[in-house]
C-alpha cells in the first residue's frame, strides 16, 4: 500500500469515528448550547432551565438537543439530589475532531503542498 492510500484510509477511519460528533455539532441549536456551556462561569455545570435562559430555546428543545450531545459524548451530566447539571465533557470525543483535522492538514501539505 502506498503512502497516499494509507493516509486516505486513516482519514476515512477518522471520519467514521467522528460521525456522531460531526452530526451533533452540525445543528445550530446544539452549537448554541455548547457555546452557553463554555461561556458559563459555573464550573459545576448548568441545569436545563439555566441553558434555556441563556439560549432562549424552549426547555423541550434544550432537553432533546442535550440528549444528542450526551449520546455523542460531548456533554456529560452530574446529579446533585434531584438536579441534573450539564457540562462539556473534558474527556469527550472532541479530541477525535482534532485528530481528523490534523490528518487532513498533513495530507494536504504532503500531497498538495497546501
Helices and strands as residue ranges (DSSP letters): H 3-25, H 28-39, H 48-55, H 59-71, E 75-80, E 83-88, H 94-112
